[in-house]
Structure formats: structure tokens, C-alpha cells
Amino acid sequence: MVPSGAGRCAIWCRSVIPALRMTFITNLTRSRVAPKTAQLLASHWDINLTMNTYTMLGVLDQASAVEAQPPLQSLPQHNDAKALLRSASQKRA
């Protein structure tokens, strides 16, 4: 017979520890820690295990990543592009 304390520990170790690990690695990813660093902190041999199994990102995480990108510079107008090409070719000559 397994003592009640050991039984509780076994259940806790199988359910709570993976959930804490998942939260830890997900929070590392949300903090923009490099994937390799998250892998090392999780003591995983395979980056796929770290990124695909233990990282849980949702739509809001994706949206905030897109919003964090710097704005795109506006493209030059057609006439401006011709002027840029002319000035570049004159500098070469």
C-alpha cells in the first residue's frame, strides 16, 4: 500500500510540475527570451519539445508581436524611384 503522502506527491508531480514548466517557458517566450535560452533553462535536448509542447501562445500573443514591429517605411513614388536611380547612376559615373 502506498502511503497517502507519497500518493499525493506522485499526483502532484505528474500534474502540477508540467503545468508550472509550461507556464515558465510560455512566460519566457512572451518576454522575448531567445528560443535557445528557453530550451537551455528547460533542460530540453530538443528545441521542438520546448517550442511546440511547452510554449502556449495564443492569438493575442501573435497580435502583440505584430504590433511590436517597427512601422514600414513608405515606398518611394514612381517618379521618386526614377530620380533615385538617376542620382545613383550619376554617382557611379
PyMOL Python script that loads the backbone (N, CA, C, O; Angstrom):
from pymol import cmd

cmd.read_pdbstr("""\
ATOM      1  N   MET A   1       0.841  -1.179   0.000  1.00  0.00           N
ATOM      2  CA  MET A   1       0.000   0.000   0.000  1.00  0.00           C
ATOM      3  C   MET A   1       0.884   1.238   0.000  1.00  0.00           C
ATOM      4  O   MET A   1       1.873   1.316   0.729  1.00  0.00           O
ATOM      5  N   VAL A   2       0.506   2.210  -0.838  1.00  0.00           N
ATOM      6  CA  VAL A   2       1.266   3.460  -0.945  1.00  0.00           C
ATOM      7  C   VAL A   2       0.750   4.422   0.098  1.00  0.00           C
ATOM      8  O   VAL A   2      -0.456   4.649   0.190  1.00  0.00           O
ATOM      9  N   PRO A   3       1.656   4.997   0.896  1.00  0.00           N
ATOM     10  CA  PRO A   3       1.215   5.979   1.883  1.00  0.00           C
ATOM     11  C   PRO A   3       0.546   7.162   1.196  1.00  0.00           C
ATOM     12  O   PRO A   3       0.885   7.517   0.068  1.00  0.00           O
ATOM     13  N   SER A   4      -0.412   7.765   1.898  1.00  0.00           N
ATOM     14  CA  SER A   4      -1.187   8.848   1.293  1.00  0.00           C
ATOM     15  C   SER A   4      -0.307  10.029   0.892  1.00  0.00           C
ATOM     16  O   SER A   4      -0.567  10.669  -0.127  1.00  0.00           O
ATOM     17  N   GLY A   5       0.724  10.326   1.672  1.00  0.00           N
ATOM     18  CA  GLY A   5       1.619  11.428   1.338  1.00  0.00           C
ATOM     19  C   GLY A   5       2.353  11.180   0.031  1.00  0.00           C
ATOM     20  O   GLY A   5       2.460  12.082  -0.800  1.00  0.00           O
ATOM     21  N   ALA A   6       2.858   9.975  -0.159  1.00  0.00           N
ATOM     22  CA  ALA A   6       3.576   9.632  -1.389  1.00  0.00           C
ATOM     23  C   ALA A   6       2.626   9.618  -2.580  1.00  0.00           C
ATOM     24  O   ALA A   6       2.999  10.012  -3.685  1.00  0.00           O
ATOM     25  N   GLY A   7       1.407   9.165  -2.352  1.00  0.00           N
ATOM     26  CA  GLY A   7       0.418   9.160  -3.432  1.00  0.00           C
ATOM     27  C   GLY A   7       0.077  10.571  -3.881  1.00  0.00           C
ATOM     28  O   GLY A   7      -0.037  10.849  -5.074  1.00  0.00           O
ATOM     29  N   ARG A   8      -0.083  11.451  -2.909  1.00  0.00           N
ATOM     30  CA  ARG A   8      -0.360  12.852  -3.256  1.00  0.00           C
ATOM     31  C   ARG A   8       0.812  13.468  -4.002  1.00  0.00           C
ATOM     32  O   ARG A   8       0.622  14.232  -4.948  1.00  0.00           O
ATOM     33  N   CYS A   9       2.012  13.137  -3.578  1.00  0.00           N
ATOM     34  CA  CYS A   9       3.201  13.675  -4.230  1.00  0.00           C
ATOM     35  C   CYS A   9       3.279  13.194  -5.676  1.00  0.00           C
ATOM     36  O   CYS A   9       3.610  13.965  -6.577  1.00  0.00           O
ATOM     37  N   ALA A  10       2.972  11.917  -5.892  1.00  0.00           N
ATOM     38  CA  ALA A  10       3.023  11.379  -7.253  1.00  0.00           C
ATOM     39  C   ALA A  10       2.019  12.088  -8.151  1.00  0.00           C
ATOM     40  O   ALA A  10       2.337  12.419  -9.293  1.00  0.00           O
ATOM     41  N   ILE A  11       0.824  12.320  -7.652  1.00  0.00           N
ATOM     42  CA  ILE A  11      -0.194  13.030  -8.440  1.00  0.00           C
ATOM     43  C   ILE A  11       0.257  14.455  -8.698  1.00  0.00           C
ATOM     44  O   ILE A  11       0.128  14.958  -9.814  1.00  0.00           O
ATOM     45  N   TRP A  12       0.785  15.107  -7.674  1.00  0.00           N
ATOM     46  CA  TRP A  12       1.234  16.486  -7.812  1.00  0.00           C
ATOM     47  C   TRP A  12       2.374  16.584  -8.830  1.00  0.00           C
ATOM     48  O   TRP A  12       2.393  17.491  -9.661  1.00  0.00           O
ATOM     49  N   CYS A  13       3.316  15.652  -8.760  1.00  0.00           N
ATOM     50  CA  CYS A  13       4.460  15.675  -9.661  1.00  0.00           C
ATOM     51  C   CYS A  13       4.054  15.443 -11.114  1.00  0.00           C
ATOM     52  O   CYS A  13       4.669  15.993 -12.027  1.00  0.00           O
ATOM     53  N   ARG A  14       3.023  14.634 -11.330  1.00  0.00           N
ATOM     54  CA  ARG A  14       2.582  14.361 -12.692  1.00  0.00           C
ATOM     55  C   ARG A  14       1.706  15.452 -13.270  1.00  0.00           C
ATOM     56  O   ARG A  14       1.646  15.592 -14.491  1.00  0.00           O
ATOM     57  N   SER A  15       1.024  16.233 -12.445  1.00  0.00           N
ATOM     58  CA  SER A  15       0.096  17.217 -12.976  1.00  0.00           C
ATOM     59  C   SER A  15       0.557  18.659 -12.801  1.00  0.00           C
ATOM     60  O   SER A  15       0.454  19.454 -13.735  1.00  0.00           O
ATOM     61  N   VAL A  16       1.058  19.004 -11.635  1.00  0.00           N
ATOM     62  CA  VAL A  16       1.396  20.396 -11.352  1.00  0.00           C
ATOM     63  C   VAL A  16       2.732  20.792 -11.960  1.00  0.00           C
ATOM     64  O   VAL A  16       2.841  21.869 -12.546  1.00  0.00           O
ATOM     65  N   ILE A  17       3.735  19.960 -11.836  1.00  0.00           N
ATOM     66  CA  ILE A  17       5.061  20.328 -12.334  1.00  0.00           C
ATOM     67  C   ILE A  17       5.050  20.580 -13.843  1.00  0.00           C
ATOM     68  O   ILE A  17       5.623  21.584 -14.266  1.00  0.00           O
ATOM     69  N   PRO A  18       4.442  19.742 -14.682  1.00  0.00           N
ATOM     70  CA  PRO A  18       4.385  20.082 -16.112  1.00  0.00           C
ATOM     71  C   PRO A  18       3.638  21.389 -16.380  1.00  0.00           C
ATOM     72  O   PRO A  18       4.011  22.140 -17.281  1.00  0.00           O
ATOM     73  N   ALA A  19       2.600  21.660 -15.617  1.00  0.00           N
ATOM     74  CA  ALA A  19       1.860  22.903 -15.810  1.00  0.00           C
ATOM     75  C   ALA A  19       2.728  24.102 -15.441  1.00  0.00           C
ATOM     76  O   ALA A  19       2.692  25.125 -16.125  1.00  0.00           O
ATOM     77  N   LEU A  20       3.501  23.987 -14.375  1.00  0.00           N
ATOM     78  CA  LEU A  20       4.407  25.067 -13.994  1.00  0.00           C
ATOM     79  C   LEU A  20       5.502  25.257 -15.038  1.00  0.00           C
ATOM     80  O   LEU A  20       5.878  26.384 -15.359  1.00  0.00           O
ATOM     81  N   ARG A  21       6.000  24.162 -15.556  1.00  0.00           N
ATOM     82  CA  ARG A  21       7.028  24.231 -16.598  1.00  0.00           C
ATOM     83  C   ARG A  21       6.468  24.909 -17.842  1.00  0.00           C
ATOM     84  O   ARG A  21       7.144  25.726 -18.467  1.00  0.00           O
ATOM     85  N   MET A  22       5.237  24.571 -18.201  1.00  0.00           N
ATOM     86  CA  MET A  22       4.602  25.178 -19.363  1.00  0.00           C
ATOM     87  C   MET A  22       4.428  26.683 -19.149  1.00  0.00           C
ATOM     88  O   MET A  22       4.695  27.476 -20.052  1.00  0.00           O
ATOM     89  N   THR A  23       3.985  27.068 -17.964  1.00  0.00           N
ATOM     90  CA  THR A  23       3.820  28.487 -17.646  1.00  0.00           C
ATOM     91  C   THR A  23       5.163  29.196 -17.680  1.00  0.00           C
ATOM     92  O   THR A  23       5.268  30.294 -18.226  1.00  0.00           O
ATOM     93  N   PHE A  24       6.189  28.586 -17.104  1.00  0.00           N
ATOM     94  CA  PHE A  24       7.523  29.172 -17.068  1.00  0.00           C
ATOM     95  C   PHE A  24       8.046  29.416 -18.482  1.00  0.00           C
ATOM     96  O   PHE A  24       8.518  30.512 -18.784  1.00  0.00           O
ATOM     97  N   ILE A  25       7.969  28.416 -19.340  1.00  0.00           N
ATOM     98  CA  ILE A  25       8.517  28.541 -20.692  1.00  0.00           C
ATOM     99  C   ILE A  25       7.671  29.495 -21.528  1.00  0.00           C
ATOM    100  O   ILE A  25       8.212  30.261 -22.325  1.00  0.00           O
ATOM    101  N   THR A  26       6.351  29.459 -21.357  1.00  0.00           N
ATOM    102  CA  THR A  26       5.493  30.406 -22.069  1.00  0.00           C
ATOM    103  C   THR A  26       5.816  31.835 -21.662  1.00  0.00           C
ATOM    104  O   THR A  26       5.885  32.719 -22.516  1.00  0.00           O
ATOM    105  N   ASN A  27       6.013  32.071 -20.384  1.00  0.00           N
ATOM    106  CA  ASN A  27       6.362  33.419 -19.922  1.00  0.00           C
ATOM    107  C   ASN A  27       7.728  33.856 -20.431  1.00  0.00           C
ATOM    108  O   ASN A  27       7.924  35.035 -20.728  1.00  0.00           O
ATOM    109  N   LEU A  28       8.671  32.934 -20.539  1.00  0.00           N
ATOM    110  CA  LEU A  28       9.961  33.276 -21.137  1.00  0.00           C
ATOM    111  C   LEU A  28       9.777  33.728 -22.582  1.00  0.00           C
ATOM    112  O   LEU A  28      10.366  34.719 -23.012  1.00  0.00           O
ATOM    113  N   THR A  29       8.960  32.998 -23.322  1.00  0.00           N
ATOM    114  CA  THR A  29       8.720  33.333 -24.717  1.00  0.00           C
ATOM    115  C   THR A  29       8.036  34.687 -24.841  1.00  0.00           C
ATOM    116  O   THR A  29       8.400  35.490 -25.700  1.00  0.00           O
ATOM    117  N   ARG A  30       7.054  34.945 -23.994  1.00  0.00           N
ATOM    118  CA  ARG A  30       6.368  36.237 -24.019  1.00  0.00           C
ATOM    119  C   ARG A  30       7.307  37.380 -23.658  1.00  0.00           C
ATOM    120  O   ARG A  30       7.084  38.520 -24.067  1.00  0.00           O
ATOM    121  N   SER A  31       8.352  37.086 -22.895  1.00  0.00           N
ATOM    122  CA  SER A  31       9.338  38.101 -22.514  1.00  0.00           C
ATOM    123  C   SER A  31      10.402  38.282 -23.595  1.00  0.00           C
ATOM    124  O   SER A  31      11.372  39.016 -23.408  1.00  0.00           O
ATOM    125  N   ARG A  32      10.212  37.614 -24.711  1.00  0.00           N
ATOM    126  CA  ARG A  32      11.108  37.687 -25.863  1.00  0.00           C
ATOM    127  C   ARG A  32      12.507  37.138 -25.581  1.00  0.00           C
ATOM    128  O   ARG A  32      13.505  37.623 -26.115  1.00  0.00           O
ATOM    129  N   VAL A  33      12.550  36.116 -24.729  1.00  0.00           N
ATOM    130  CA  VAL A  33      13.809  35.406 -24.495  1.00  0.00           C
ATOM    131  C   VAL A  33      14.074  34.561 -25.736  1.00  0.00           C
ATOM    132  O   VAL A  33      13.144  34.007 -26.322  1.00  0.00           O
ATOM    133  N   ALA A  34      15.312  34.464 -26.129  1.00  0.00           N
ATOM    134  CA  ALA A  34      15.671  33.667 -27.306  1.00  0.00           C
ATOM    135  C   ALA A  34      15.244  32.214 -27.098  1.00  0.00           C
ATOM    136  O   ALA A  34      15.378  31.686 -25.994  1.00  0.00           O
ATOM    137  N   PRO A  35      14.731  31.561 -28.148  1.00  0.00           N
ATOM    138  CA  PRO A  35      14.306  30.161 -28.009  1.00  0.00           C
ATOM    139  C   PRO A  35      15.401  29.239 -27.465  1.00  0.00           C
ATOM    140  O   PRO A  35      15.115  28.339 -26.675  1.00  0.00           O
ATOM    141  N   LYS A  36      16.629  29.455 -27.876  1.00  0.00           N
ATOM    142  CA  LYS A  36      17.729  28.607 -27.386  1.00  0.00           C
ATOM    143  C   LYS A  36      17.904  28.777 -25.876  1.00  0.00           C
ATOM    144  O   LYS A  36      18.192  27.807 -25.174  1.00  0.00           O
ATOM    145  N   THR A  37      17.733  30.001 -25.375  1.00  0.00           N
ATOM    146  CA  THR A  37      17.840  30.242 -23.939  1.00  0.00           C
ATOM    147  C   THR A  37      16.715  29.531 -23.195  1.00  0.00           C
ATOM    148  O   THR A  37      16.949  28.926 -22.149  1.00  0.00           O
ATOM    149  N   ALA A  38      15.497  29.600 -23.726  1.00  0.00           N
ATOM    150  CA  ALA A  38      14.370  28.900 -23.110  1.00  0.00           C
ATOM    151  C   ALA A  38      14.618  27.398 -23.095  1.00  0.00           C
ATOM    152  O   ALA A  38      14.309  26.723 -22.113  1.00  0.00           O
ATOM    153  N   GLN A  39      15.174  26.876 -24.181  1.00  0.00           N
ATOM    154  CA  GLN A  39      15.482  25.445 -24.249  1.00  0.00           C
ATOM    155  C   GLN A  39      16.492  25.062 -23.169  1.00  0.00           C
ATOM    156  O   GLN A  39      16.327  24.044 -22.496  1.00  0.00           O
ATOM    157  N   LEU A  40      17.530  25.868 -23.003  1.00  0.00           N
ATOM    158  CA  LEU A  40      18.545  25.568 -22.000  1.00  0.00           C
ATOM    159  C   LEU A  40      17.977  25.661 -20.587  1.00  0.00           C
ATOM    160  O   LEU A  40      18.287  24.823 -19.741  1.00  0.00           O
ATOM    161  N   LEU A  41      17.149  26.673 -20.324  1.00  0.00           N
ATOM    162  CA  LEU A  41      16.557  26.812 -18.995  1.00  0.00           C
ATOM    163  C   LEU A  41      15.595  25.669 -18.675  1.00  0.00           C
ATOM    164  O   LEU A  41      15.432  25.292 -17.514  1.00  0.00           O
ATOM    165  N   ALA A  42      14.960  25.119 -19.712  1.00  0.00           N
ATOM    166  CA  ALA A  42      14.046  23.994 -19.509  1.00  0.00           C
ATOM    167  C   ALA A  42      14.777  22.657 -19.462  1.00  0.00           C
ATOM    168  O   ALA A  42      14.164  21.624 -19.194  1.00  0.00           O
ATOM    169  N   SER A  43      16.070  22.670 -19.717  1.00  0.00           N
ATOM    170  CA  SER A  43      16.884  21.439 -19.768  1.00  0.00           C
ATOM    171  C   SER A  43      16.356  20.457 -20.802  1.00  0.00           C
ATOM    172  O   SER A  43      16.310  19.252 -20.555  1.00  0.00           O
ATOM    173  N   HIS A  44      15.959  20.975 -21.959  1.00  0.00           N
ATOM    174  CA  HIS A  44      15.478  20.127 -23.051  1.00  0.00           C
ATOM    175  C   HIS A  44      16.611  19.885 -24.045  1.00  0.00           C
ATOM    176  O   HIS A  44      17.431  20.768 -24.295  1.00  0.00           O
ATOM    177  N   TRP A  45      16.646  18.696 -24.600  1.00  0.00           N
ATOM    178  CA  TRP A  45      17.625  18.366 -25.631  1.00  0.00           C
ATOM    179  C   TRP A  45      17.156  18.855 -26.997  1.00  0.00           C
ATOM    180  O   TRP A  45      17.969  19.148 -27.874  1.00  0.00           O
ATOM    181  N   ASP A  46      15.837  18.939 -27.169  1.00  0.00           N
ATOM    182  CA  ASP A  46      15.270  19.243 -28.483  1.00  0.00           C
ATOM    183  C   ASP A  46      14.493  20.556 -28.425  1.00  0.00           C
ATOM    184  O   ASP A  46      13.603  20.713 -27.589  1.00  0.00           O
ATOM    185  N   ILE A  47      14.820  21.489 -29.300  1.00  0.00           N
ATOM    186  CA  ILE A  47      14.136  22.782 -29.333  1.00  0.00           C
ATOM    187  C   ILE A  47      12.654  22.612 -29.686  1.00  0.00           C
ATOM    188  O   ILE A  47      11.818  23.414 -29.269  1.00  0.00           O
ATOM    189  N   ASN A  48      12.333  21.568 -30.454  1.00  0.00           N
ATOM    190  CA  ASN A  48      10.926  21.328 -30.812  1.00  0.00           C
ATOM    191  C   ASN A  48      10.085  21.012 -29.586  1.00  0.00           C
ATOM    192  O   ASN A  48       8.926  21.421 -29.509  1.00  0.00           O
ATOM    193  N   LEU A  49      10.645  20.298 -28.636  1.00  0.00           N
ATOM    194  CA  LEU A  49       9.921  20.000 -27.398  1.00  0.00           C
ATOM    195  C   LEU A  49       9.627  21.303 -26.658  1.00  0.00           C
ATOM    196  O   LEU A  49       8.519  21.509 -26.163  1.00  0.00           O
ATOM    197  N   THR A  50      10.621  22.171 -26.588  1.00  0.00           N
ATOM    198  CA  THR A  50      10.450  23.437 -25.880  1.00  0.00           C
ATOM    199  C   THR A  50       9.409  24.321 -26.563  1.00  0.00           C
ATOM    200  O   THR A  50       8.499  24.832 -25.910  1.00  0.00           O
ATOM    201  N   MET A  51       9.544  24.498 -27.862  1.00  0.00           N
ATOM    202  CA  MET A  51       8.702  25.461 -28.573  1.00  0.00           C
ATOM    203  C   MET A  51       7.319  24.917 -28.935  1.00  0.00           C
ATOM    204  O   MET A  51       6.351  25.677 -28.963  1.00  0.00           O
ATOM    205  N   ASN A  52       7.212  23.634 -29.207  1.00  0.00           N
ATOM    206  CA  ASN A  52       5.927  23.077 -29.671  1.00  0.00           C
ATOM    207  C   ASN A  52       5.088  22.448 -28.567  1.00  0.00           C
ATOM    208  O   ASN A  52       3.863  22.393 -28.679  1.00  0.00           O
ATOM    209  N   THR A  53       5.726  21.975 -27.504  1.00  0.00           N
ATOM    210  CA  THR A  53       4.992  21.295 -26.447  1.00  0.00           C
ATOM    211  C   THR A  53       4.782  22.177 -25.226  1.00  0.00           C
ATOM    212  O   THR A  53       3.693  22.199 -24.652  1.00  0.00           O
ATOM    213  N   TYR A  54       5.815  22.902 -24.828  1.00  0.00           N
ATOM    214  CA  TYR A  54       5.759  23.652 -23.575  1.00  0.00           C
ATOM    215  C   TYR A  54       5.501  25.144 -23.745  1.00  0.00           C
ATOM    216  O   TYR A  54       5.428  25.863 -22.749  1.00  0.00           O
ATOM    217  N   THR A  55       5.362  25.626 -24.962  1.00  0.00           N
ATOM    218  CA  THR A  55       5.069  27.041 -25.188  1.00  0.00           C
ATOM    219  C   THR A  55       3.642  27.156 -25.705  1.00  0.00           C
ATOM    220  O   THR A  55       3.306  26.614 -26.757  1.00  0.00           O
ATOM    221  N   MET A  56       2.808  27.865 -24.957  1.00  0.00           N
ATOM    222  CA  MET A  56       1.410  28.031 -25.331  1.00  0.00           C
ATOM    223  C   MET A  56       1.124  29.509 -25.616  1.00  0.00           C
ATOM    224  O   MET A  56       0.879  30.290 -24.696  1.00  0.00           O
ATOM    225  N   LEU A  57       1.157  29.873 -26.870  1.00  0.00           N
ATOM    226  CA  LEU A  57       0.873  31.243 -27.262  1.00  0.00           C
ATOM    227  C   LEU A  57      -0.455  31.287 -28.001  1.00  0.00           C
ATOM    228  O   LEU A  57      -0.797  30.369 -28.747  1.00  0.00           O
ATOM    229  N   GLY A  58      -1.185  32.348 -27.789  1.00  0.00           N
ATOM    230  CA  GLY A  58      -2.495  32.478 -28.419  1.00  0.00           C
ATOM    231  C   GLY A  58      -2.530  33.620 -29.423  1.00  0.00           C
ATOM    232  O   GLY A  58      -1.500  34.195 -29.775  1.00  0.00           O
ATOM    233  N   VAL A  59      -3.719  33.928 -29.866  1.00  0.00           N
ATOM    234  CA  VAL A  59      -3.935  34.969 -30.865  1.00  0.00           C
ATOM    235  C   VAL A  59      -3.485  36.330 -30.334  1.00  0.00           C
ATOM    236  O   VAL A  59      -2.911  37.120 -31.083  1.00  0.00           O
ATOM    237  N   LEU A  60      -3.733  36.614 -29.063  1.00  0.00           N
ATOM    238  CA  LEU A  60      -3.328  37.906 -28.506  1.00  0.00           C
ATOM    239  C   LEU A  60      -1.806  38.047 -28.490  1.00  0.00           C
ATOM    240  O   LEU A  60      -1.280  39.142 -28.692  1.00  0.00           O
ATOM    241  N   ASP A  61      -1.099  36.940 -28.251  1.00  0.00           N
ATOM    242  CA  ASP A  61       0.365  36.972 -28.302  1.00  0.00           C
ATOM    243  C   ASP A  61       0.845  37.272 -29.720  1.00  0.00           C
ATOM    244  O   ASP A  61       1.801  38.022 -29.915  1.00  0.00           O
ATOM    245  N   GLN A  62       0.181  36.685 -30.697  1.00  0.00           N
ATOM    246  CA  GLN A  62       0.545  36.932 -32.087  1.00  0.00           C
ATOM    247  C   GLN A  62       0.260  38.379 -32.470  1.00  0.00           C
ATOM    248  O   GLN A  62       1.062  39.014 -33.154  1.00  0.00           O
ATOM    249  N   ALA A  63      -0.875  38.894 -32.031  1.00  0.00           N
ATOM    250  CA  ALA A  63      -1.231  40.281 -32.341  1.00  0.00           C
ATOM    251  C   ALA A  63      -0.240  41.249 -31.717  1.00  0.00           C
ATOM    252  O   ALA A  63       0.161  42.215 -32.367  1.00  0.00           O
ATOM    253  N   SER A  64       0.161  41.019 -30.487  1.00  0.00           N
ATOM    254  CA  SER A  64       1.112  41.928 -29.841  1.00  0.00           C
ATOM    255  C   SER A  64       2.485  41.840 -30.511  1.00  0.00           C
ATOM    256  O   SER A  64       3.204  42.838 -30.563  1.00  0.00           O
ATOM    257  N   ALA A  65       2.857  40.672 -31.022  1.00  0.00           N
ATOM    258  CA  ALA A  65       4.126  40.545 -31.741  1.00  0.00           C
ATOM    259  C   ALA A  65       4.099  41.351 -33.036  1.00  0.00           C
ATOM    260  O   ALA A  65       5.090  41.983 -33.400  1.00  0.00           O
ATOM    261  N   VAL A  66       2.967  41.327 -33.727  1.00  0.00           N
ATOM    262  CA  VAL A  66       2.847  42.106 -34.957  1.00  0.00           C
ATOM    263  C   VAL A  66       2.869  43.596 -34.642  1.00  0.00           C
ATOM    264  O   VAL A  66       3.520  44.367 -35.347  1.00  0.00           O
ATOM    265  N   GLU A  67       2.169  44.009 -33.592  1.00  0.00           N
ATOM    266  CA  GLU A  67       2.130  45.422 -33.220  1.00  0.00           C
ATOM    267  C   GLU A  67       3.495  45.926 -32.760  1.00  0.00           C
ATOM    268  O   GLU A  67       3.774  47.120 -32.873  1.00  0.00           O
ATOM    269  N   ALA A  68       4.340  45.054 -32.251  1.00  0.00           N
ATOM    270  CA  ALA A  68       5.656  45.457 -31.770  1.00  0.00           C
ATOM    271  C   ALA A  68       6.646  45.720 -32.903  1.00  0.00           C
ATOM    272  O   ALA A  68       7.718  46.281 -32.675  1.00  0.00           O
ATOM    273  N   GLN A  69       6.292  45.321 -34.108  1.00  0.00           N
ATOM    274  CA  GLN A  69       7.188  45.531 -35.240  1.00  0.00           C
ATOM    275  C   GLN A  69       7.290  47.022 -35.565  1.00  0.00           C
ATOM    276  O   GLN A  69       6.305  47.748 -35.434  1.00  0.00           O
ATOM    277  N   PRO A  70       8.467  47.485 -35.987  1.00  0.00           N
ATOM    278  CA  PRO A  70       8.582  48.894 -36.374  1.00  0.00           C
ATOM    279  C   PRO A  70       7.747  49.155 -37.628  1.00  0.00           C
ATOM    280  O   PRO A  70       7.544  48.253 -38.440  1.00  0.00           O
ATOM    281  N   PRO A  71       7.267  50.384 -37.783  1.00  0.00           N
ATOM    282  CA  PRO A  71       6.450  50.678 -38.964  1.00  0.00           C
ATOM    283  C   PRO A  71       7.268  50.564 -40.246  1.00  0.00           C
ATOM    284  O   PRO A  71       8.465  50.851 -40.273  1.00  0.00           O
ATOM    285  N   LEU A  72       6.601  50.144 -41.285  1.00  0.00           N
ATOM    286  CA  LEU A  72       7.259  50.056 -42.584  1.00  0.00           C
ATOM    287  C   LEU A  72       7.430  51.453 -43.149  1.00  0.00           C
ATOM    288  O   LEU A  72       6.540  52.295 -43.028  1.00  0.00           O
ATOM    289  N   GLN A  73       8.577  51.695 -43.767  1.00  0.00           N
ATOM    290  CA  GLN A  73       8.762  52.978 -44.422  1.00  0.00           C
ATOM    291  C   GLN A  73       7.937  52.981 -45.691  1.00  0.00           C
ATOM    292  O   GLN A  73       7.796  51.958 -46.362  1.00  0.00           O
ATOM    293  N   SER A  74       7.398  54.134 -46.009  1.00  0.00           N
ATOM    294  CA  SER A  74       6.589  54.193 -47.221  1.00  0.00           C
ATOM    295  C   SER A  74       7.510  54.020 -48.429  1.00  0.00           C
ATOM    296  O   SER A  74       8.641  54.505 -48.445  1.00  0.00           O
ATOM    297  N   LEU A  75       7.008  53.333 -49.413  1.00  0.00           N
ATOM    298  CA  LEU A  75       7.777  53.099 -50.625  1.00  0.00           C
ATOM    299  C   LEU A  75       7.836  54.381 -51.446  1.00  0.00           C
ATOM    300  O   LEU A  75       6.878  55.154 -51.455  1.00  0.00           O
ATOM    301  N   PRO A  76       8.949  54.614 -52.133  1.00  0.00           N
ATOM    302  CA  PRO A  76       9.015  55.823 -52.946  1.00  0.00           C
ATOM    303  C   PRO A  76       8.016  55.762 -54.093  1.00  0.00           C
ATOM    304  O   PRO A  76       7.719  54.694 -54.629  1.00  0.00           O
ATOM    305  N   GLN A  77       7.509  56.925 -54.454  1.00  0.00           N
ATOM    306  CA  GLN A  77       6.599  57.007 -55.589  1.00  0.00           C
ATOM    307  C   GLN A  77       7.370  56.700 -56.864  1.00  0.00           C
ATOM    308  O   GLN A  77       8.601  56.709 -56.866  1.00  0.00           O
ATOM    309  N   HIS A  78       6.654  56.428 -57.939  1.00  0.00           N
ATOM    310  CA  HIS A  78       7.269  56.047 -59.203  1.00  0.00           C
ATOM    311  C   HIS A  78       8.275  57.102 -59.658  1.00  0.00           C
ATOM    312  O   HIS A  78       9.386  56.754 -60.057  1.00  0.00           O
ATOM    313  N   ASN A  79       7.913  58.369 -59.606  1.00  0.00           N
ATOM    314  CA  ASN A  79       8.816  59.439 -60.038  1.00  0.00           C
ATOM    315  C   ASN A  79      10.025  59.540 -59.105  1.00  0.00           C
ATOM    316  O   ASN A  79      11.145  59.776 -59.557  1.00  0.00           O
ATOM    317  N   ASP A  80       9.793  59.362 -57.816  1.00  0.00           N
ATOM    318  CA  ASP A  80      10.889  59.406 -56.854  1.00  0.00           C
ATOM    319  C   ASP A  80      11.880  58.264 -57.110  1.00  0.00           C
ATOM    320  O   ASP A  80      13.089  58.448 -56.967  1.00  0.00           O
ATOM    321  N   ALA A  81      11.379  57.113 -57.478  1.00  0.00           N
ATOM    322  CA  ALA A  81      12.243  55.968 -57.746  1.00  0.00           C
ATOM    323  C   ALA A  81      13.127  56.252 -58.954  1.00  0.00           C
ATOM    324  O   ALA A  81      14.307  55.901 -58.954  1.00  0.00           O
ATOM    325  N   LYS A  82      12.567  56.882 -59.979  1.00  0.00           N
ATOM    326  CA  LYS A  82      13.371  57.230 -61.154  1.00  0.00           C
ATOM    327  C   LYS A  82      14.461  58.223 -60.774  1.00  0.00           C
ATOM    328  O   LYS A  82      15.599  58.106 -61.229  1.00  0.00           O
ATOM    329  N   ALA A  83      14.112  59.196 -59.943  1.00  0.00           N
ATOM    330  CA  ALA A  83      15.097  60.186 -59.518  1.00  0.00           C
ATOM    331  C   ALA A  83      16.203  59.524 -58.699  1.00  0.00           C
ATOM    332  O   ALA A  83      17.376  59.865 -58.851  1.00  0.00           O
ATOM    333  N   LEU A  84      15.843  58.592 -57.844  1.00  0.00           N
ATOM    334  CA  LEU A  84      16.851  57.883 -57.053  1.00  0.00           C
ATOM    335  C   LEU A  84      17.792  57.079 -57.936  1.00  0.00           C
ATOM    336  O   LEU A  84      19.000  57.046 -57.703  1.00  0.00           O
ATOM    337  N   LEU A  85      17.233  56.433 -58.949  1.00  0.00           N
ATOM    338  CA  LEU A  85      18.062  55.649 -59.872  1.00  0.00           C
ATOM    339  C   LEU A  85      19.006  56.564 -60.644  1.00  0.00           C
ATOM    340  O   LEU A  85      20.176  56.231 -60.831  1.00  0.00           O
ATOM    341  N   ARG A  86      18.502  57.722 -61.098  1.00  0.00           N
ATOM    342  CA  ARG A  86      19.340  58.668 -61.837  1.00  0.00           C
ATOM    343  C   ARG A  86      20.481  59.170 -60.958  1.00  0.00           C
ATOM    344  O   ARG A  86      21.629  59.215 -61.400  1.00  0.00           O
ATOM    345  N   SER A  87      20.177  59.547 -59.723  1.00  0.00           N
ATOM    346  CA  SER A  87      21.235  60.062 -58.851  1.00  0.00           C
ATOM    347  C   SER A  87      22.253  58.982 -58.501  1.00  0.00           C
ATOM    348  O   SER A  87      23.442  59.272 -58.370  1.00  0.00           O
ATOM    349  N   ALA A  88      21.799  57.745 -58.350  1.00  0.00           N
ATOM    350  CA  ALA A  88      22.724  56.653 -58.077  1.00  0.00           C
ATOM    351  C   ALA A  88      23.632  56.387 -59.271  1.00  0.00           C
ATOM    352  O   ALA A  88      24.824  56.133 -59.099  1.00  0.00           O
ATOM    353  N   SER A  89      23.085  56.442 -60.460  1.00  0.00           N
ATOM    354  CA  SER A  89      23.921  56.202 -61.651  1.00  0.00           C
ATOM    355  C   SER A  89      24.892  57.349 -61.886  1.00  0.00           C
ATOM    356  O   SER A  89      26.000  57.129 -62.376  1.00  0.00           O
ATOM    357  N   GLN A  90      24.488  58.581 -61.540  1.00  0.00           N
ATOM    358  CA  GLN A  90      25.406  59.711 -61.699  1.00  0.00           C
ATOM    359  C   GLN A  90      26.550  59.628 -60.709  1.00  0.00           C
ATOM    360  O   GLN A  90      27.666  60.044 -61.022  1.00  0.00           O
ATOM    361  N   LYS A  91      26.296  59.096 -59.511  1.00  0.00           N
ATOM    362  CA  LYS A  91      27.370  58.953 -58.517  1.00  0.00           C
ATOM    363  C   LYS A  91      28.385  57.916 -58.961  1.00  0.00           C
ATOM    364  O   LYS A  91      29.573  58.054 -58.670  1.00  0.00           O
ATOM    365  N   ARG A  92      27.941  56.887 -59.657  1.00  0.00           N
ATOM    366  CA  ARG A  92      28.844  55.841 -60.138  1.00  0.00           C
ATOM    367  C   ARG A  92      29.760  56.362 -61.256  1.00  0.00           C
ATOM    368  O   ARG A  92      30.909  55.939 -61.378  1.00  0.00           O
ATOM    369  N   ALA A  93      29.241  57.267 -62.049  1.00  0.00           N
ATOM    370  CA  ALA A  93      29.988  57.771 -63.214  1.00  0.00           C
ATOM    371  C   ALA A  93      31.060  58.752 -62.848  1.00  0.00           C
ATOM    372  O   ALA A  93      31.763  59.254 -63.725  1.00  0.00           O
TER     373      ALA A  93
END
""", "prot")
cmd.dss("prot")
cmd.show_as("cartoon", "prot")
cmd.util.cbc("prot")
cmd.orient("prot")
